[in-house]
């Protein structure tokens, strides 16, 4: 017959709860032991948002910036707190604003001097030193890597932990009159080659085994559909990136201009035999060494 002491010990032990160790991947803070709590994080390949986020520092003040919800999804899924996001087409600063909102940091490269000045005003002087570094320069120029390295050194890192690439969609929108601007390329082939140089610089500045996000859409010109997204994907794979996902994002409701001229676009589509773009791509890549499959003799 068990002693009274042993019985009391068993009763005490039965009330103890086993605390599981937090289980996370090396590239994010998601606790996989409680994965059901992260319902906000999308894991499918179809993303739809009813409208553009215009709170928490975000505003639609620059045509061509991607919606903040994309940055939220990518940063929560592929970065940890205090990680550094490198955005090679910084634009109006969406990546920097959302990095701060999520307790990450950001380095942004922007070609246009006047835009750098305007976007800098969105951040506090302290944030511009500690958390957000904006570099005015040409993302396709190999020398930009020296400037990025200097900023990384100031922020205590050797490499960035996530890469954002949101280039112009070829010549659909002219963003400046600078010859270095990808939207001013003479041909689409020139656009691809210049994009590849930007992606190469980003690849070199990205930490091994970490991820990159390419946000891009296609275009229609000269009665032909041009697959900008998949052509840029191919060039990123040529650099050594491995494609992890191709996400289709519905853009209906996220672009103001098209809503005002919907009937005109519909007429043009019916007249010209093409379909109206209602989506863009979010392509996820990883900088990793791909294991080659050995062929059997």
Backbone torsions as a table, in degrees:
resi	resn	phi	psi	omega
1	UNK	NA	128.7	-176.5
2	UNK	-65.4	146.5	-179.8
3	UNK	-73.4	162.4	179.0
4	UNK	-62.7	-36.2	-179.4
5	UNK	-64.4	-45.4	-179.4
6	UNK	-64.6	-37.7	178.6
7	UNK	-63.3	-43.3	179.6
8	UNK	-65.0	-38.6	179.1
9	UNK	-63.7	-41.9	179.4
10	UNK	-64.9	-38.7	178.9
11	UNK	-65.1	-39.8	179.2
12	UNK	-65.6	-41.6	-179.6
13	UNK	-65.0	-35.7	-177.9
14	UNK	-65.3	-22.1	-180.0
15	UNK	-87.8	-10.9	-179.4
16	UNK	-76.2	139.0	177.1
17	UNK	-103.9	136.5	178.3
18	UNK	-78.8	118.3	179.4
19	UNK	-90.1	115.4	-179.2
20	UNK	-77.1	141.6	175.4
21	UNK	-68.0	139.2	179.1
22	UNK	-60.1	127.0	-178.1
23	UNK	-109.3	110.2	179.8
24	UNK	-129.7	160.6	172.2
25	UNK	-83.9	161.5	-179.1
26	UNK	-65.5	-13.0	-172.8
27	UNK	-114.5	7.3	174.0
28	UNK	-155.7	176.9	-178.1
29	UNK	-106.6	15.3	-179.0
30	UNK	-73.0	122.1	178.2
31	UNK	-82.1	106.2	-175.3
32	UNK	-69.6	-17.2	173.8
33	UNK	-70.1	-21.3	179.7
34	UNK	-124.7	41.9	-172.7
35	UNK	-61.8	-24.4	-179.4
36	UNK	-69.1	-16.1	-179.1
37	UNK	-76.9	-13.2	-173.9
38	UNK	-99.5	51.5	-178.6
39	UNK	-66.2	-21.4	-178.7
40	UNK	-73.4	-18.4	-176.8
41	UNK	-89.5	122.7	-177.1
42	UNK	-81.2	136.0	177.6
43	UNK	-122.3	2.6	178.3
44	UNK	-92.2	-179.6	-177.5
45	UNK	-106.3	10.1	174.4
46	UNK	-124.6	115.6	-179.4
47	UNK	-114.1	131.6	178.7
48	UNK	-137.5	129.1	177.3
49	UNK	-124.9	132.5	-175.3
50	UNK	-65.4	-30.8	-179.1
51	UNK	-159.0	167.0	179.7
52	UNK	-78.1	133.6	175.8
53	UNK	-64.3	127.6	179.7
54	UNK	-127.4	26.5	177.9
55	UNK	-121.4	-178.1	177.7
56	UNK	54.6	39.1	176.7
57	UNK	94.7	-9.7	-177.4
58	UNK	-90.9	146.9	175.7
59	UNK	-156.5	155.3	179.7
60	UNK	-93.5	76.7	-176.5
61	UNK	-113.3	10.2	-178.4
62	UNK	-151.3	119.5	-177.3
63	UNK	-69.6	126.4	176.8
64	UNK	111.1	-6.6	178.3
65	UNK	-78.2	148.3	-179.4
66	UNK	-81.8	157.0	-174.0
67	UNK	-71.4	144.3	-175.8
68	UNK	-59.2	-28.2	-178.3
69	UNK	-61.7	-27.9	177.0
70	UNK	-66.5	-46.0	178.3
71	UNK	-60.1	-41.6	179.3
72	UNK	-57.9	-49.7	-179.2
73	UNK	-61.3	-46.2	-175.8
74	UNK	-68.8	-42.0	-176.3
75	UNK	-70.5	-39.4	179.0
76	UNK	-68.5	-33.3	-176.5
77	UNK	-81.9	-33.1	-170.1
78	UNK	-123.3	10.6	176.4
79	UNK	-138.4	161.7	175.3
80	UNK	-109.9	164.4	176.6
81	UNK	-58.0	137.8	179.9
82	UNK	78.4	-3.4	173.7
83	UNK	-64.5	161.9	-179.9
84	UNK	-109.8	125.5	174.7
85	UNK	-95.6	130.4	176.7
86	UNK	-108.0	116.5	179.7
87	UNK	-110.9	114.5	-175.2
88	UNK	-83.5	-9.5	174.5
89	UNK	-131.3	74.3	-166.5
90	UNK	-65.4	-34.2	175.6
91	UNK	55.4	-125.0	-175.9
92	UNK	-87.5	5.8	171.7
93	UNK	90.6	18.9	-179.1
94	UNK	-54.8	-45.3	-178.7
95	UNK	-62.6	-41.0	-179.2
96	UNK	-66.4	-43.3	-179.5
97	UNK	-63.3	-46.5	-177.7
98	UNK	-73.2	-29.4	174.1
99	UNK	-60.3	-45.1	177.7
100	UNK	-63.9	-42.6	180.0
101	UNK	-59.5	-31.7	-176.5
102	UNK	-103.2	13.5	178.2
103	UNK	63.9	34.6	169.8
104	UNK	-107.5	178.8	176.5
105	UNK	-124.1	169.2	-173.0
106	UNK	-150.9	142.9	167.9
107	UNK	-120.2	125.1	-178.2
108	UNK	-120.4	137.6	176.7
109	UNK	-110.9	126.4	-178.8
110	UNK	-135.0	135.0	-176.2
111	UNK	-75.3	-39.1	-172.2
112	UNK	-83.3	119.8	-178.0
113	UNK	-61.3	-44.4	-177.4
114	UNK	-65.7	-31.0	178.8
115	UNK	-73.2	-37.3	176.8
116	UNK	-58.6	-44.1	179.9
117	UNK	-63.4	-43.8	-177.4
118	UNK	-67.8	-42.2	-178.3
119	UNK	-70.2	-33.4	179.6
120	UNK	-58.2	-29.2	-178.9
121	UNK	-70.7	-11.5	177.9
122	UNK	-79.8	-11.2	-176.4
123	UNK	-118.3	154.0	177.6
124	UNK	-75.2	156.9	177.3
125	UNK	-55.3	-36.5	179.3
126	UNK	-67.3	-44.4	179.7
127	UNK	-61.5	-35.2	-179.3
128	UNK	-69.7	-14.2	177.0
129	UNK	-99.5	-42.6	-170.9
130	UNK	-95.1	-43.1	-167.7
131	UNK	-114.7	-27.9	-178.1
132	UNK	-133.3	117.4	176.9
133	UNK	-112.7	122.4	-179.5
134	UNK	-108.9	125.3	-178.8
135	UNK	-109.4	126.0	173.5
136	UNK	-88.3	119.2	-178.6
137	UNK	174.6	179.4	-177.7
138	UNK	-94.3	113.4	-177.8
139	UNK	-64.1	-21.3	-178.1
140	UNK	-87.2	-14.3	-179.9
141	UNK	-79.5	129.9	-177.0
142	UNK	-61.9	-25.8	-179.5
143	UNK	-68.6	-15.8	179.1
144	UNK	-63.6	-23.9	-178.9
145	UNK	-64.4	-32.0	177.5
146	UNK	-64.6	-40.4	178.3
147	UNK	-67.3	-39.7	178.6
148	UNK	-64.8	-41.8	178.4
149	UNK	-60.5	-40.4	178.5
150	UNK	-61.5	-43.2	179.3
151	UNK	-67.7	-40.0	177.0
152	UNK	-60.8	-41.1	179.3
153	UNK	-61.8	-42.6	177.8
154	UNK	-61.6	-35.6	-177.1
155	UNK	-89.4	4.1	173.5
156	UNK	79.9	24.2	178.9
157	UNK	-132.0	155.6	176.1
158	UNK	-92.4	-29.4	-177.9
159	UNK	-140.0	165.1	173.7
160	UNK	-84.0	158.2	-178.5
161	UNK	-104.1	-9.7	174.7
162	UNK	-153.9	142.7	-177.8
163	UNK	-117.1	129.1	176.1
164	UNK	-110.7	129.4	176.0
165	UNK	-127.6	109.1	176.1
166	UNK	-129.3	77.6	-175.4
167	UNK	-77.2	167.3	169.3
168	UNK	-59.7	150.6	177.7
169	UNK	-85.8	71.5	-175.2
170	UNK	58.4	-126.4	-173.7
171	UNK	-104.4	19.7	-177.7
172	UNK	-60.5	-44.7	177.2
173	UNK	-125.4	127.0	176.6
174	UNK	-84.6	116.3	-175.5
175	UNK	-92.2	-19.5	178.4
176	UNK	-164.6	-179.1	176.1
177	UNK	-104.2	12.6	-178.3
178	UNK	-79.1	139.0	-179.3
179	UNK	-68.6	-23.5	179.9
180	UNK	-77.1	-14.1	-178.2
181	UNK	-68.8	127.5	-179.1
182	UNK	-61.6	-23.6	-180.0
183	UNK	-77.4	-3.9	179.6
184	UNK	-109.3	13.2	179.6
185	UNK	-64.2	142.0	-177.6
186	UNK	-66.2	-35.3	-179.9
187	UNK	-135.7	164.5	177.7
188	UNK	-66.5	-33.1	176.3
189	UNK	-63.3	-39.4	176.2
190	UNK	-62.4	-38.6	177.7
191	UNK	-60.0	-46.5	-179.7
192	UNK	-60.2	-43.8	-177.5
193	UNK	-67.4	-39.6	178.8
194	UNK	-69.4	-38.9	175.9
195	UNK	-60.4	-41.4	-178.3
196	UNK	-62.1	-35.5	177.3
197	UNK	-65.5	-40.0	176.8
198	UNK	-64.0	-46.4	-179.6
199	UNK	-62.4	-35.5	178.5
200	UNK	-65.1	-43.9	177.4
201	UNK	-61.9	-40.9	177.6
202	UNK	-65.4	-40.3	178.2
203	UNK	-59.0	-45.0	-177.8
204	UNK	-65.7	-28.2	-177.6
205	UNK	-92.4	-1.9	-176.7
206	UNK	-95.8	138.2	178.6
207	UNK	-65.2	144.4	-179.8
208	UNK	-59.3	140.6	178.7
209	UNK	71.4	6.9	176.8
210	UNK	-96.5	176.9	-165.5
211	UNK	-113.0	161.8	176.7
212	UNK	-135.1	148.3	177.1
213	UNK	-122.3	125.2	176.6
214	UNK	-107.5	119.5	177.1
215	UNK	-108.6	117.5	-174.7
216	UNK	-158.8	153.2	174.6
217	UNK	-121.8	173.1	177.7
218	UNK	-93.3	-178.0	176.1
219	UNK	-144.0	164.2	179.1
220	UNK	-125.2	121.3	-179.2
221	UNK	-150.0	147.0	179.9
222	UNK	51.1	43.5	178.0
223	UNK	61.4	31.2	-177.1
224	UNK	-143.2	138.6	174.0
225	UNK	-80.4	126.2	179.6
226	UNK	-109.0	117.2	-176.3
227	UNK	-84.4	73.8	-179.9
228	UNK	-58.8	-42.6	-175.9
229	UNK	-58.4	-51.5	-176.1
230	UNK	-73.0	-28.5	175.7
231	UNK	-69.6	-39.5	176.8
232	UNK	-68.7	-35.7	175.9
233	UNK	-59.2	-44.7	-179.4
234	UNK	-60.8	-39.9	-179.2
235	UNK	-71.1	-31.9	176.0
236	UNK	-68.7	-36.3	176.7
237	UNK	-68.3	-32.6	176.5
238	UNK	-63.2	-29.0	179.2
239	UNK	-77.8	-18.5	-178.7
240	UNK	122.7	-4.7	176.1
241	UNK	-70.4	147.5	174.6
242	UNK	-109.9	126.5	179.5
243	UNK	-71.4	128.1	178.6
244	UNK	-105.3	-31.1	-179.4
245	UNK	-161.9	149.6	170.8
246	UNK	-122.4	111.1	-175.9
247	UNK	-104.9	137.1	175.5
248	UNK	-101.7	123.1	179.6
249	UNK	-112.1	125.7	177.1
250	UNK	-71.4	129.2	-178.1
251	UNK	-102.8	0.6	178.6
252	UNK	-62.9	125.8	-179.7
253	UNK	93.6	-14.5	-179.1
254	UNK	-96.6	-11.3	-179.7
255	UNK	-119.7	121.1	-175.0
256	UNK	-69.0	-44.0	-170.9
257	UNK	-62.1	-41.9	-175.3
258	UNK	-67.8	-28.1	179.4
259	UNK	-65.4	-33.9	-178.0
260	UNK	-75.3	-23.0	-176.2
261	UNK	-122.2	31.6	-175.5
262	UNK	-60.0	-40.9	-178.1
263	UNK	-66.4	-37.7	178.4
264	UNK	-64.8	-43.7	179.4
265	UNK	-64.3	-37.9	179.8
266	UNK	-65.4	-41.1	177.6
267	UNK	-62.1	-45.8	-179.8
268	UNK	-60.8	-39.1	179.5
269	UNK	-64.8	-44.3	179.0
270	UNK	-65.4	-38.7	-179.0
271	UNK	-71.1	-40.6	-173.5
272	UNK	-94.3	-7.8	176.9
273	UNK	79.8	20.3	178.5
274	UNK	-119.2	174.6	177.9
275	UNK	-111.4	149.1	-178.0
276	UNK	-79.1	133.8	178.6
277	UNK	-67.2	124.3	175.7
278	UNK	-123.9	17.0	-178.1
279	UNK	-149.6	163.1	167.5
280	UNK	-139.7	173.9	-176.3
281	UNK	-109.3	145.8	167.4
282	UNK	-122.0	109.5	-177.0
283	UNK	-106.4	130.6	-178.1
284	UNK	-105.8	130.7	180.0
285	UNK	-126.8	157.9	173.9
286	UNK	-127.9	138.7	176.0
287	UNK	-87.5	96.0	-175.8
288	UNK	-150.1	159.7	178.3
289	UNK	-85.2	116.0	-178.3
290	UNK	-78.8	126.1	178.6
291	UNK	-74.4	125.7	-179.9
292	UNK	-77.6	138.1	178.3
293	UNK	-83.7	121.2	-179.1
294	UNK	-74.1	130.8	178.5
295	UNK	-80.5	141.5	179.4
296	UNK	-88.5	132.6	179.2
297	UNK	-84.7	NA	NA
